[in-house]
Every structure is written in structure tokens, then in C-alpha cells.
């Protein structure tokens, strides 16, 4: 029982609901409150109970306070939950009941898998802990490219180079669909760990997005070699409380974003060598390379998020 100078309260029931890794996990409690002096409670005392100060006050958990129970270790999913709503019922005689709902996005597991490299076969079982969900959602699409030369020895340009000069081959003059795969990397983020805006020494979600957008990968990322992906956008959506959805968008291109570029003459028309083009190059936009792997948090949480992105599951 909790007691202050004015009120006393005790928990009468508790129901905990734990779901899948993508669910909101909840705890619902009912507390009974009475005045210490035995007087009848009034409706407005719902506010008085919440904002009472002094020794022992407030006698009930209030908004955004964490779930606490004697003997807890502090690292369970229940203890990561905070109060999301208070429903006061009454007064009923000299007392009043309040329904308290806690919520959390943290998922507790003792058999979650994690990985540090690019091979799911090298993943390991992580120690028992709290994890958040992550998913990599592919979007399949094409872009149109004008093909001027067909070189059987060079059907695709290199992902490691921004230009391949004078590719040779037979003149073809045709449109071609180039396959692309958009990769939407979706995280559920706790702003207690990763804030919206960072500090001079710590990155936030905005800083991470700015460090990735418009750049290509300088190291293997999401199963793609260096130079074969670029970050095309980012989105942040609020879910509830301290939890946000953080989405980073990456794009893979079958020709690594190269297009065939024909050399132009002084009059702006294609430079010719008889009936053939004088020179055709593979070229792509010049983008700076950064290591996208820095987006994965340190420790087991980062290992789990990476495994979920690759495997599509947490176990």
C-alpha cells in the first residue's frame, strides 16, 4: 500500500498482455484510492491525487512513469513499460478506483538471433534481452535507358567505377528497361536511446538521415557490394510516447545507376564515325561513399536489427 499525508492506495488487479515483436505490449492495473481521514472522495480529487506532492505522494503511478514491482531486475519488458492512460472511476462511496494502462514496444526474448556481417548463416543466438523490431521491405521497379551500343563482352558496367570509357560494340539504338530494387529499412526507435535531433557529440535520427541521403555505400550493405546502393530518402513518423518509426530508403540498380552516354559533336549531335557512333561511355552520377553500417546501434540490439532486416524474422 502507498500512503501520503492525504491519500492511501493499493493495487487490486493486474493483467499483462505480451504479443509479437511488432505489437504494443500492455499492462493494465486497477488501483483503489481512499482518503486517509476517512472523508468521502470527490470527482475533482482525481486531479489532486495525480499532482499531490510531499512524502509518499503521488500514491498511484502517474503519466509516463515506469512499471515498478518489488524484486524486479529493471531489464524486463514489463519494466520498460510506462503509463499511457489513467481512467478514474468514481467516487464510489468513500473511495475511487483508477484503471492504469502501461505500454511498451520493447520485446523480450532469450532466443533472438543477431549478426554482424552480411551472412545470415553466421548469425548467433543472443543473450536474453530487450529488442525492437526492424524490417527490410523491397519494392521492385524499372527505369528506362537508351542503349546505343551492344557489347557482348560488357553487358553491365562495374559497380566499383563511375565511368567505363569507349565501350565499343555494335550500334543498336534501342530503349531498355533497367531493373531496380528499392529497399525500405524500417526501424522502431526509442528516443530515450536515439533522439530526434542530436548533440555535437551524439547523432540523432535527423543526423543519421543527413549522413546517408544522396550517398552511395562504401562497404557491403544489405547484401549489396560497395558502390551498388545509394540512399534516396528517409521518413520519421511518430507512433506513441517515446517511440517513432524511422525509415531509410535505399536503391539498387541493375547497371549500378550507369547509363550509356554518346559523345556529342560541336553541333550538339552525336559524333559519328561513318554510320557508327564515334564513342559511347558508361557513366553514372558521381556520389560520395559512406559506410551505411554505422546506422546499426552498438551491442545486441544492433545485431538483432540487422538480422531481422536480412532474415525477415527475429528468431
C-alpha positions, -999 to 999 in steps of 0.1 A, spaced: 0 0 0 12 35 -8 3 64 16 7 101 16 -5 128 40 -39 128 23 -44 96 4 -37 59 5 -39 35 -24 -33 -1 -33 -33 -23 -64 -63 -46 -67 -56 -63 -100 -30 -66 -128 -33 -81 -163 -2 -82 -186 -5 -87 -224 26 -97 -243 24 -101 -281 47 -104 -311 78 -83 -317 57 -58 -338 30 -54 -311 24 -29 -284 27 -48 -251 5 -36 -223 -1 -39 -186 -35 -30 -171 -38 -24 -134 -66 -13 -111 -58 7 -80 -82 17 -52 -77 51 -36 -92 64 -3 -86 95 18 -66 89 50 -90 110 70 -119 87 60 -138 115 43 -158 108 11 -138 115 -21 -150 140 -47 -146 137 -85 -121 165 -87 -98 146 -64 -87 126 -95 -66 156 -103 -55 161 -67 -42 125 -65 -22 129 -97 -4 161 -87 -1 157 -49 33 165 -36 51 156 -3 62 124 14 47 93 -2 29 113 -30 16 106 -55 1 73 -42 -5 59 -77 17 57 -108 12 88 -130 17 96 -167 49 83 -183 62 67 -151 75 32 -154 61 -1 -142 77 -10 -108 73 -41 -87 94 -53 -58 120 -78 -68 122 -66 -104 155 -67 -122 149 -35 -142 155 -51 -176 123 -70 -183 97 -59 -209 72 -51 -181 97 -27 -165 102 -10 -199 65 -1 -200 53 34 -189 19 47 -181 -1 57 -212 -35 64 -197 -54 68 -164 -91 61 -161 -106 73 -128 -139 56 -118 -160 70 -90 -161 82 -65 -178 51 -51 -186 58 -15 -155 69 3 -132 55 -24 -123 58 -60 -108 33 -85 -84 41 -113 -75 19 -143 -39 23 -153 -25 12 -187 12 8 -193 26 3 -228 59 -6 -244 73 -15 -278 102 -35 -263 101 -72 -270 119 -95 -245 134 -127 -258 160 -153 -248 165 -168 -283 167 -138 -306 193 -141 -333 219 -115 -343 246 -109 -369 275 -86 -375 285 -94 -411 264 -100 -443 258 -137 -439 227 -149 -420 243 -183 -418 268 -168 -394 242 -155 -371 242 -164 -334 217 -167 -306 218 -135 -284 216 -134 -246 182 -127 -231 174 -90 -235 150 -63 -249 148 -58 -286 129 -36 -311 116 -46 -345 131 -39 -379 121 -49 -414 136 -45 -449 108 -41 -474 117 -45 -511 100 -25 -540 106 -38 -575 106 -13 -603 124 -3 -636 138 27 -652 142 34 -690 176 38 -706 187 44 -742 211 18 -753 234 30 -781 260 1 -782 257 -36 -776 290 -50 -764 287 -88 -756 319 -86 -736 304 -58 -713 268 -65 -707 269 -45 -675 292 -17 -662 312 -21 -629 297 -11 -595 332 0 -585 337 26 -612 318 58 -621 327 56 -657 337 30 -683 350 47 -714 346 38 -751 328 5 -746 328 -4 -783 304 -30 -797 277 -28 -823 253 1 -828 218 -9 -816 198 23 -809 171 9 -786 153 16 -753 159 -7 -725 142 -13 -691 168 -15 -663 157 -34 -632 158 -16 -598 150 -27 -563 141 -1 -537 149 -12 -501 129 4 -473 146 -2 -440 121 3 -412 131 7 -376 111 12 -344 132 37 -324 131 47 -288 140 84 -284 154 76 -250 183 60 -269 183 78 -303 169 113 -301 152 133 -329 180 159 -331 215 150 -319 241 169 -300 277 179 -311 288 145 -297 258 123 -304 238 116 -335 200 118 -337 176 105 -363 180 137 -384 218 134 -383 217 98 -394 194 106 -423 215 136 -434 247 114 -433 231 89 -457 208 106 -481 224 112 -515 254 90 -508 264 55 -520 276 26 -499 314 25 -493 310 -10 -477 288 -40 -483 253 -32 -470 221 -53 -471 238 -79 -492 250 -55 -518 287 -47 -526 303 -13 -521 291 12 -547 259 -6 -557 234 12 -534 225 48 -527 203 63 -500 174 80 -517 153 93 -488 142 90 -452 110 94 -432 102 97 -395 67 91 -381 56 93 -346 39 62 -332 32 69 -295 51 83 -265 88 79 -270 85 55 -300 90 66 -336 91 48 -369 124 56 -387 125 46 -424 156 48 -446 152 42 -483 179 27 -505 180 19 -542 198 -8 -561 201 -6 -599 209 -34 -623 235 -12 -640 246 5 -608 230 37 -620 250 39 -652 236 50 -685 251 49 -719 263 84 -729 271 91 -766 298 116 -773 285 149 -789 300 169 -818 303 207 -818 267 210 -832 253 190 -803 245 159 -824 261 125 -818 296 123 -831 298 97 -858 325 75 -873 309 67 -906 275 51 -898 285 42 -862 289 63 -831 324 75 -826 323 69 -788 299 56 -762 307 55 -725 290 40 -694 286 69 -669 267 75 -637 262 103 -612 293 109 -590 283 102 -554 305 102 -523 307 69 -505 298 64 -468 295 33 -447 258 28 -441 265 1 -415 270 29 -389 232 31 -387 231 -2 -367 232 5 -329 260 -9 -309 256 -42 -290 229 -69 -292 202 -45 -303 221 -36 -335 229 -73 -341 192 -82 -338 180 -53 -360 205 -63 -387 194 -100 -386 157 -90 -388 164 -69 -419 181 -98 -436 160 -127 -424 126 -112 -420 122 -126 -385 138 -122 -351 145 -158 -342 
